[in-house]
């Protein structure tokens, strides 16, 4: 099923503007010394640069180079339209205009190349170099070596256990003999016999004498 073509005012205006601009650029190039097929190539070059800049602006609206080349192509087209409207004597074109027309192909080629081969995405900023971890002031204070190290706390040792001195065992016969001597001293003097006196009487070592006095309850 084919779609019917309907006339569009904007499309008609675009065709008219393109045809007139194309003709004016051709006339200007031919008046500047570009004859034959060269005069017809100039309008195509200007329109192609204009379209390339417009496509670039639709992709990256903040691209300054696209706006620059779009403005250059637009002034080339508008300049040709104004120059051929009777303001310029096409039979006697000034030298500076001949120079501009002669240098236009190289300028248009440079602009088209930059627009087509420029990246569409802005270059990502380089990743910052990984910072070397530096010790903070708190870490430095915690690891300072100029302060004296704390003295080690001496370990508490358990106190030695005091083992009670075991008194020597007193033989029964020796204890009976000592009791008899102590009883005889009590009977004759009326007072208990001192322990040192009993020890001297029996001529025993001090531990043994103390054990006997303890059992006999002598002072």
VOROVO-35811 format. One record per residue: residue in three letters; x, z, y of N, C-alpha, C, O in turn. Coordinates in pm, whole numbers, padded with zeros to 5 digits, always signed. Layout:
N
ALAXZYXZYXZYXZY...
***
This chain:
219
UNK+00086+00000-00120+00000+00000+00000+00089+00000+00124+00171+00090+00142UNK+00072-00099+00207+00155-00112+00326+00088-00045+00444-00035-00047+00458UNK+00171+00014+00528+00120+00080+00648+00116-00021+00762+00208-00101+00778UNK+00011-00016+00838-00005-00108+00951+00080-00061+01068+00085+00058+01097UNK+00145-00155+01134+00229-00123+01249+00142-00116+01373+00070-00210+01406UNK+00152-00002+01440+00075+00014+01564+00170+00013+01683+00279+00069+01675UNK+00133-00050+01791+00221-00054+01910+00239+00085+01968+00144+00162+01978UNK+00364+00116+02005+00397+00246+02062+00462+00221+02199+00554+00140+02210UNK+00413+00290+02301+00465+00268+02436+00612+00306+02446+00690+00237+02513UNK+00650+00414+02380+00790+00457+02387+00880+00357+02317+00990+00328+02365UNK+00834+00303+02203+00914+00204+02131+00930+00076+02213+01037+00017+02217UNK+00823+00035+02279+00829-00085+02362+00925-00064+02479+01003-00153+02513UNK+00918+00055+02539+01010+00084+02650+01155+00086+02602+01245+00041+02673UNK+01179+00138+02482+01316+00141+02429+01369+00001+02407+01486-00027+02434UNK+01283-00087+02356+01326-00225+02332+01358-00295+02464+01458-00365+02475UNK+01272-00275+02563+01296-00339+02693+01423-00286+02758+01504-00363+02809UNK+01441-00151+02755+01560-00092+02818+01687-00136+02746+01789-00161+02810UNK+01680-00144+02614+01798-00186+02539+01834-00331+02567+01951-00365+02581UNK+01733-00415+02574+01760-00558+02599+01818-00578+02739+01915-00653+02756UNK+01760-00513+02839+01811-00529+02975+01952-00472+02990+02040-00534+03051UNK+01972-00354+02934+02107-00295+02942+02209-00382+02871+02321-00401+02919UNK+02169-00434+02755+02259-00522+02680+02298-00644+02764+02414-00684+02769UNK+02197-00703+02830+02223-00823+02912+02309-00791+03033+02397-00869+03069UNK+02285-00676+03097+02364-00640+03214+02511-00614+03177+02602-00654+03249UNK+02532-00547+03062+02669-00524+03018+02740-00655+02985+02859-00672+03013UNK+02666-00747+02927+02725-00878+02895+02764-00952+03023+02872-01009+03032UNK+02674-00950+03122+02702-01021+03247+02822-00958+03319+02906-01030+03375UNK+02830-00826+03318+02942-00760+03386+03074-00789+03316+03175-00818+03382UNK+03074-00782+03182+03198-00812+03108+03241-00957+03129+03360-00985+03143UNK+03144-01049+03132+03178-01190+03153+03231-01213+03295+03323-01293+03315UNK+03174-01142+03394+03222-01155+03532+03362-01096+03547+03437-01137+03635UNK+03396-00996+03459+03529-00932+03467+03633-01008+03388+03744-00958+03369UNK+03602-01128+03340+03700-01211+03272+03690-01212+03121+03774-01274+03055UNK+03587-01144+03063+03570-01144+02917+03464-01249+02882+03345-01226+02898UNK+03509-01362+02834+03416-01472+02806+03393-01485+02656+03464-01427+02574UNK+03287-01564+02623+03259-01591+02482+03208-01470+02408+03132-01389+02461UNK+03252-01457+02280+03205-01347+02196+03250-01211+02248+03188-01109+02218UNK+03359-01209+02327+03408-01082+02380+03307-01020+02476+03290-00898+02478UNK+03239-01105+02555+03140-01051+02648+03021-00991+02574+02961-00896+02622UNK+02987-01046+02456+02877-00992+02376+02919-00863+02300+02833-00783+02265UNK+03047-00844+02276+03092-00725+02203+03089-00599+02290+03076-00489+02238UNK+03100-00615+02420+03101-00498+02508+02971-00419+02505+02976-00297+02494UNK+02853-00484+02514+02729-00405+02506+02716-00331+02374+02668-00217+02370UNK+02760-00396+02264+02752-00329+02133+02843-00206+02132+02804-00102+02078UNK+02962-00215+02188+03055-00103+02192+02999+00015+02271+03011+00130+02229UNK+02939-00014+02386+02882+00093+02468+02766+00161+02397+02757+00283+02396UNK+02676+00081+02337+02560+00139+02270+02601+00220+02147+02542+00325+02120UNK+02702+00173+02072+02747+00248+01954+02807+00383+01995+02783+00483+01928UNK+02884+00387+02102+02940+00515+02148+02829+00609+02195+02837+00730+02175UNK+02727+00551+02259+02615+00633+02305+02540+00693+02187+02503+00810+02190UNK+02517+00612+02082+02445+00662+01964+02529+00766+01889+02474+00867+01843UNK+02661+00743+01877+02748+00839+01806+02751+00973+01878+02748+01078+01814UNK+02756+00971+02012+02755+01096+02087+02622+01168+02074+02617+01291+02066UNK+02512+01091+02072+02379+01152+02058+02362+01216+01920+02306+01325+01909UNK+02409+01150+01816+02401+01208+01681+02485+01335+01672+02446+01432+01607UNK+02599+01333+01739+02684+01454+01740+02615+01569+01811+02625+01683+01766UNK+02546+01541+01921+02477+01646+01994+02362+01705+01913+02331+01823+01926UNK+02298+01623+01830+02189+01675+01746+02242+01769+01639+02170+01858+01593UNK+02367+01750+01598+02427+01836+01494+02488+01961+01554+02462+02072+01508UNK+02569+01943+01657+02635+02056+01723+02604+02045+01871+02669+01968+01943UNK+02506+02122+01918+02461+02108+02057+02562+02163+02157+02560+02122+02273UNK+02648+02252+02116+02743+02312+02209+02880+02245+02204+02979+02301+02251UNK+02886+02125+02148+03012+02052+02140+03038+01986+02276+02967+01894+02315UNK+03139+02033+02347+03169+01978+02480+03219+01835+02472+03191+01754+02560UNK+03294+01803+02366+03345+01666+02354+03230+01566+02336+03237+01455+02387UNK+03125+01605+02264+03010+01516+02245+02940+01489+02380+02903+01376+02410UNK+02923+01596+02460+02864+01577+02592+02952+01489+02681+02901+01408+02759UNK+03083+01504+02668+03174+01423+02750+03161+01274+02718+03147+01191+02808UNK+03165+01241+02587+03156+01100+02549+03016+01043+02571+03001+00924+02599UNK+02914+01127+02559+02778+01081+02589+02765+01047+02738+02701+00948+02774UNK+02826+01129+02824+02821+01102+02968+02899+00975+03003+02855+00897+03088UNK+03014+00954+02938+03094+00833+02965+03017+00707+02926+03012+00611+03003UNK+02956+00708+02808+02879+00590+02763+02757+00567+02852+02721+00453+02882UNK+02692+00679+02894+02574+00665+02980+02612+00607+03116+02539+00523+03169UNK+02723+00650+03173+02766+00595+03302+02808+00450+03289+02790+00371+03382UNK+02865+00413+03174+02902+00272+03153+02777+00185+03151+02776+00076+03208UNK+02673+00232+03084+02550+00153+03078+02479+00148+03214+02438+00042+03260UNK+02466+00268+03277+02399+00271+03408+02480+00196+03514+02424+00131+03602UNK+02614+00206+03505+02698+00135+03601+02681-00015+03593+02679-00084+03695UNK+02669-00066+03470+02649-00211+03455+02514-00252+03510+02501-00357+03573UNK+02412-00168+03486+02278-00202+03538+02277-00203+03691+02216-00291+03752UNK+02344-00107+03752+02346-00100+03899+02433-00211+03958+02398-00273+04059UNK+02548-00235+03893+02641-00336+03948+02581-00475+03946+02608-00555+04036UNK+02500-00504+03846+02443-00640+03836+02310-00652+03910+02242-00754+03899UNK+02273-00549+03986+02147-00554+04060+02165-00611+04200+02075-00597+04283UNK+02278-00674+04228+02302-00735+04358+02397-00655+04444+02433-00700+04553UNK+02442-00534+04396+02535-00454+04474+02679-00500+04458+02766-00460+04536UNK+02705-00583+04359+02842-00627+04333+02844-00779+04326+02758-00842+04264UNK+02942-00836+04390+02958-00981+04387+03024-01018+04255+03144-00999+04237UNK+02943-01071+04161+02997-01103+04029+03095-01220+04032+03172-01240+03939UNK+03091-01295+04141+03186-01406+04152+03322-01359+04198+03421-01431+04184UNK+03328-01238+04254+03455-01183+04303+03462-01036+04262+03441-00947+04345UNK+03490-01011+04136+03493-00873+04082+03624-00808+04124+03729-00872+04114UNK+03622-00681+04172+03747-00615+04213+03838-00589+04092+03796-00587+03977UNK+03964-00569+04126+04064-00552+04019+04041-00423+03939+04060-00422+03817UNK+04002-00317+04006+03984-00191+03933+03874-00202+03829+03882-00137+03725UNK+03771-00283+03856+03665-00303+03758+03714-00386+03641+03676-00362+03527UNK+03800-00485+03670+03858-00564+03561+03943-00474+03470+03944-00490+03348UNK+04014-00379+03532+04096-00287+03453+04009-00198+03365+04041-00174+03249UNK+03897-00148+03421+03807-00064+03343+03745-00141+03226+03736-00090+03114UNK+03704-00264+03253+03643-00344+03146+03746-00376+03038+03714-00374+02919UNK+03870-00407+03079+03974-00440+02981+04014-00317+02897+04050-00332+02780UNK+04009-00198+02956+04049-00078+02883+03937-00011+02808+03959+00088+02738UNK+03814-00063+02822+03701+00001+02756+03709-00001+02603+03675+00101+02543UNK+03750-00107+02536+03752-00105+02389+03837+00008+02332+03795+00075+02237UNK+03956+00030+02388+04040+00138+02338+03977+00274+02366+03983+00364+02281UNK+03916+00290+02484+03850+00417+02516+03731+00443+02424+03713+00556+02377UNK+03650+00339+02397+03536+00356+02309+03579+00387+02165+03515+00466+02097UNK+03689+00323+02119+03738+00349+01984+03787+00493+01971+03763+00559+01870UNK+03856+00542+02075+03904+00681+02072+03787+00779+02068+03787+00873+01989UNK+03687+00755+02154+03572+00845+02155+03495+00844+02024+03456+00949+01975UNK+03473+00723+01967+03401+00717+01840+03475+00785+01726+03415+00851+01642UNK+03607+00768+01725+03686+00833+01619+03679+00985+01629+03663+01053+01528UNK+03691+01038+01751+03685+01184+01768+03547+01239+01733+03536+01349+01678UNK+03442+01164+01765+03308+01213+01734+03278+01211+01585+03212+01302+01533UNK+03325+01109+01516+03292+01094+01374+03375+01188+01287+03323+01247+01192UNK+03502+01203+01319+03593+01278+01233+03615+01422+01277+03700+01490+01220UNK+03542+01470+01376+03554+01611+01413+03471+01695+01318+03365+01650+01275UNK+03515+01817+01284+03436+01903+01193+03305+01943+01258+03299+01967+01379UNK+03200+01949+01177+03068+01985+01229+03052+02134+01246+02970+02178+01327UNK+03129+02214+01172+03121+02359+01183+03243+02409+01259+03353+02360+01238UNK+03224+02506+01348+03340+02562+01419+03434+02629+01323+03393+02690+01224UNK+03561+02618+01353+03662+02678+01265+03644+02829+01261+03627+02894+01364UNK+03648+02882+01139+03631+03026+01123+03756+03096+01174+03868+03050+01153UNK+03736+03207+01241+03854+03281+01290+03937+03331+01176+03885+03370+01071UNK+04065+03330+01197+04155+03376+01092+04130+03522+01062+04108+03604+01152UNK+04136+03554+00933+04112+03693+00892+04223+03780+00945+04340+03745+00934UNK+04189+03895+01004+04294+03983+01056+04383+04033+00945+04338+04063+00834UNK+04510+04042+00977+04605+04092+00877+04567+04233+00837+04527+04316+00919UNK+04582+04257+00707+04545+04388+00656+04638+04493+00713+04760+04489+00697UNK+04574+04588+00781+04653+04693+00844+04714+04784+00740+04650+04821+00641UNK+04841+04819+00764+04908+04912+00673+04856+05051+00701+04853+05097+00815UNK+04816+05117+00594+04764+05252+00609+04874+05344+00662+04978+05361+00599UNK+04848+05401+00778+04943+05493+00837+04889+05634+00821+04768+05657+00832UNK+04978+05728+00797+04930+05866+00781+04874+05917+00912+04932+05897+01018UNK+04763+05983+00903+04701+06039+01021+04775+06165+01063+04861+06217+00992UNK+04738+06213+01184+04803+06333+01235+04776+06452+01145+04862+06538+01127UNK+04654+06457+01088+04621+06568+00998+04706+06564+00874+04755+06668+00828UNK+04726+06443+00818+04810+06431+00699+04954+06469+00731+05022+06532+00649UNK+05002+06431+00852+05140+06464+00887+05155+06614+00899+05255+06671+00854UNK+05055+06680+00960+05065+06825+00973+05060+06894+00837+05124+06997+00816UNK+04981+06836+00745+04968+06898+00614+05093+06879+00530+05117+06957+00438UNK+05173+06777+00560+05291+06748+00480+05420+06771+00559+05522+06710+00528UNK+05416+06856+00658+05536+06883+00735+05636+06958+00651+05602+07048+00574UNK+05760+06920+00667+05866+06981+00588+05955+07072+00671+06043+07138+00616UNK+05933+07077+00807+06018+07161+00888+05977+07306+00887+06053+07391+00932UNK+05857+07339+00837+05814+07475+00829+05868+07540+00702+05876+07473+00598UNK+05906+07669+00708+05957+07735+00587+05849+07746+00482+05733+07773+00510UNK+05893+07725+00361+05798+07735+00250+05761+07881+00229+05846+07969+00244UNK+05637+07908+00195+05597+08048+00172+05673+08107+00054+05700+08042-00047UNK+05707+08235+00073+05779+08302-00034+05689+08319-00156+05571+08350-00144UNK+05747+08298-00271+05664+08315-00392+05623+08461-00412+05702+08553-00391UNK+05501+08478-00451+05449+08612-00474+05501+08660-00608+05481+08594-00710UNK+05569+08774-00610+05620+08822-00740+05506+08854-00835+05403+08911-00797UNK+05528+08817-00955+05427+08844-01057+05423+08993-01087+05524+09061-01100UNK+05301+09039-01096+05282+09181-01128+05306+09203-01277+05242+09140-01362UNK+05397+09291-01305+05426+09324-01445+05357+09454-01482+05350+09549-01403UNK+05309+09455-01598+05238+09574-01645+05335+09692-01657+05448+09677-01704UNK+05288+09806-01614+05371+09927-01624+05398+09961-01769+05307+09956-01853UNK+05520+09996-01798+05550+10029-01939+05470+10150-01985+05455+10250-01915UNK+05421+10136-02101+05344+10246-02158+05435+10364-02191+05539+10350-02256UNK+05393+10479-02145+05469+10603-02171+05424+10661-02305+05311+10708-02321UNK+05514+10656-02393+05480+10711-02527+05509+10860-02527+05619+10904-02493UNK+05412+10934-02566+05434+11081-02568+05547+11119-02664+05560+11067-02775UNK+05626+11211-02614+05737+11261-02696+05682+11344-02811+05620+11449-02792UNK+05707+11296-02923+05660+11369-03042+05752+11487-03071+05874+11474-03084UNK+05690+11597-03080+05766+11718-03112+05806+11718-03259+05728+11679-03346UNK+05927+11762-03285+05970+11763-03425+05886+11858-03510+05838+11961-03464UNK+05870+11818-03632+05794+11903-03725+05874+12029-03760+05993+12023-03792UNK+05807+12141-03754+05873+12271-03781+05846+12311-03926+05730+12320-03967UNK+05948+12336-04001+05924+12382-04139+05845+12513-04141+05856+12595-04049UNK+05768+12531-04243+05682+12650-04252+05766+12777-04263+05734+12881-04205UNK+05873+12765-04340+05958+12885-04358+06022+12927-04229+06032+13046-04199UNK+06069+12825-04149+06132+12856-04020+06029+12911-03924+06060+13000-03844UNK+05906+12860-03930+05802+12911-03840+05764+13055-03875+05739+13136-03785UNK+05761+13088-04006+05730+13225-04047+05841+13321-04004+05815+13435-03964UNK+05966+13273-04014+06078+13357-03973+06075+13382-03823+06103+13492-03777UNK+06043+13280-03748+06036+13297-03604+05920+13386-03565+05931+13461-03467UNK+05809+13382-03637+05695+13467-03607+05732+13615-03633+05693+13705-03558UNK+05805+13635-03739+05845+13774-03769+05933+13830-03658+05917+13945-03616UNK+06029+13746-03610+06116+13793-03503+06035+13819-03377+06058+13919-03309UNK+05940+13732-03344+05859+13751-03225+05770+13873-03238+05750+13944-03139UNK+05716+13901-03359+05630+14018-03378+05711+14145-03365+05664+14244-03309UNK+05834+14144-03418+05919+14264-03408+05954+14291-03264+05962+14407-03223UNK+05977+14183-03184+06008+14203-03041+05888+14257-02968+05904+14338-02877UNK+05769+14215-03004+05647+14266-02940+05625+14414-02976+05584+14495-02893UNK+05655+14445-03103+05632+14584-03147+05729+14681-03080+05692+14794-03050UNK+05851+14636-03057+05952+14727-03000+05942+14734-02849+05968+14839-02789UNK+05905+14622-02785+05904+14619-02638+05763+14623-02581+05744+14661-02465UNK+05666+14584-02659+05528+14581-02610+05496+14456-02531+05386+14448-02476UNK+05583+14359-02524+05559+14233-02453+05602+14115-02541+05689+14130-02626UNK+05542+14002-02521+05580+13885-02602+05725+13847-02578+05780+13872-02471UNK+05785+13787-02677+05925+13748-02671+05936+13617-02594+05863+13522-02624UNK+06028+13609-02494+06044+13482-02421+06094+13370-02513+06160+13394-02614UNK+06059+13249-02474+06097+13135-02559+06247+13114-02560+06304+13081-02664UNK+06313+13134-02445+06457+13114-02444+06529+13219-02526+06634+13192-02584UNK+06473+13337-02529+06534+13440-02611+06519+13409-02758+06610+13431-02837UNK+06401+13356-02794+06382+13317-02932+06472+13203-02970+06524+13199-03081UNK+06492+13107-02878+06580+12994-02906+06722+13040-02923+06794+12989-03009UNK+06766+13139-02839+06903+13189-02853+06920+13270-02981+07026+13268-03044UNK+06813+13341-03020+06819+13421-03143+06830+13333-03266+06906+13361-03358UNK+06751+13224-03267+06752+13137-03385+06864+13033-03379+06899+12973-03480UNK+06922+13011-03258+07029+12913-03240+06984+12773-03286+07051+12705-03364UNK+06870+12736-03235+06811+12606-03269+06825+12512-03148+06840+12560-03036UNK+06821+12380-03169+06821+12286-03056+06694+12301-02973+06592+12352-03021UNK+06702+12255-02851+06590+12275-02758+06458+12216-02808+06356+12284-02799UNK+06455+12091-02861+06325+12039-02906+06261+12125-03016+06141+12148-03015UNK+06343+12170-03107+06289+12251-03217+06242+12386-03165+06138+12436-03207UNK+06321+12447-03071+06282+12577-03017+06153+12566-02939+06068+12654-02946UNK+06137+12455-02861+06013+12435-02785+05894+12418-02878+05785+12468-02851UNK+05914+12346-02989+05803+12328-03083+05760+12462-03144+05641+12488-03160UNK+05858+12546-03177+05824+12679-03233+05754+12766-03129+05656+12833-03159UNK+05807+12765-03004+05745+12846-02900+05605+12801-02870+05518+12883-02840UNK+05579+12668-02878+05445+12615-02853+05349+12662-02960+05235+12698-02931UNK+05394+12661-03082+05305+12704-03192+05281+12854-03191+05174+12901-03228UNK+05383+12929-03146+05368+13075-03140+05308+13119-03007+05280+13237-02987UNK+05286+13023-02914+05228+13052-02782+05313+13152-02707+05265+13254-02657UNK+05445+13118-02701+05536+13202-02626+05564+13137-02492+05567+13015-02482UNK+05584+13215-02393+05615+13164-02259+05764+13150-02242+05810+13108-02136
***
